[in-house]
C-alpha cells in the first residue's frame, strides 16, 4: 500500500515523501521498495523495516501535472516480489 505524505500541495522540483506498508508473507519484510512516477520515470528507493518504510521522490522542475505512483517490492529470502496498486498524485 502506498500513501502520500508531505508537503501538500506538492510542487515540482521539491521532495515528496511516499510511505509504504507491506502485508502477507511471513509478516516481516526485508529488502527495498522502489516507487516510480509515471510519466517520466522519476523514482526513489527506501528500505523496509518490519512492514513499513518511506522514500522521497523528486519530479524534475517544469513537470507539473498528474502522475501515477507505483511501488515495487524487491522481495527477500522468504517473501516474493510484489507491486502495489497505483496512487494518483498531482504536482503543481
PyMOL commands that set and color helices and strands:
alter all, ss='L'
color gray80, all
select strands_A, chain A and resi 2-4+15-21+32-38+43-47+52-58+65-73+82-83+87-91
alter strands_A, ss='S'
color yellow, strands_A
deselect
rebuild
show_as cartoon
